[in-house]
Amino acid sequence: MSKRELDDRVRAVRRFSRFYTRKIGVLREGLLGSPLSLTEGRVLYELAQREPVTASDLVGELALDAGYLSRILGGFDKQGLIQKRTSDRDGRQIILTLTDRGRDMFAAINARSHDEIAAMLGQLSGPEQMRLVAALETVERLLGDRRKPGEPSYMLRPHQPGDMGWVIHRHGVLYAEEYGLDESFEAMVAHIAATFIENFDARRERCWIAERDGEIVGSVLLVKDDEEIAKLRLLYVEPPWDREPSCRRMYWLRPAGQLSQGHAVDQ
C-alpha cells in the first residue's frame, strides 16, 4: 500500500469518527443530560453490567489509566453512586457495587440512550436498519480482530436483502446433490422463506446469517407458530468443500426443531 492510499484511508476513518461523534451527541456537555462525562458514563455502564467488580477489572476492560479511573471512582463515591467493601477472599481487593442512587442514574442514562438511538433508527426503513447493524458489526469485528495471521474470521449477522435467495439456492443445490431431491424441496424452502419475509415479526422471529471471511456459510430461521411461540424452522450449514463428498453434511430442521431423518451433523 502506498503512503497516499494509507493517508486517504486515514482521512476516511477520521471523517467518519467526526460524523458519528456529532451524530450521537457525545460532544455535548454532560452525557445524555446527566452531569457525567462520556468516560464517566462508560465506567458507570461497566459497573452496572459487571457488579460486583474491582477497579483492576475496570482498568483491564476499559484500558484506562489506573490513576484516572481512581479519580473517577472517587467522584462516584462522593456523589453516593458506589459503595466499597473489602473482598472476603482477598483483603487487598476492594469490591465495587452501585448504590440505589447509582442504579437510578444508570437506568435514566440507559433509557435516554435507548430512546435516542431508537429515534435515529426510526428514520430508516427496516432493510436500512439491518444494513446499518450489519455494517457496525463488520466494523466491530475488523477493529476488534485479534486473530493470528491466516486464521479465518467468523461473523453472525441479521439477514439482509438478497440473503433469502442464497438460503433457497443453497438448500436446493445441496439437497439435490446429497439426497437426490427435486425442485419440490426447493419450492418448499422458498415458501418458508417467503412467508418469513412477508410476515416478519421482529419481536418474536429472527434470521441469522453466518459468514466466514466475508462469505456466507450458514443460516438460521427462527419462526413463530400459530401459538405465537418461536421455533427453529430452517438451519443450514455450508458443507466443508475440502473434504470427501461422503463427509459433507448439512441439516434441515422440522418446525418442532428435530433433525430430518438421515441428515447427520458432521462432527
Secondary structure as UniProt FT lines:
FT   HELIX           3..23
FT   TURN            24..27
FT   HELIX           31..33
FT   HELIX           38..50
FT   STRAND          53..54
FT   HELIX           55..62
FT   HELIX           66..78
FT   TURN            79..80
FT   STRAND          82..86
FT   TURN            91..92
FT   STRAND          94..98
FT   HELIX           100..122
FT   HELIX           126..143
FT   TURN            149..150
FT   STRAND          154..158
FT   TURN            161..162
FT   HELIX           163..179
FT   HELIX           183..198
FT   TURN            202..204
FT   STRAND          206..212
FT   TURN            213..214
FT   STRAND          215..224
FT   TURN            226..227
FT   STRAND          230..237
FT   TURN            241..242
FT   HELIX           245..247
FT   TURN            255..256
FT   TURN            261..262
//
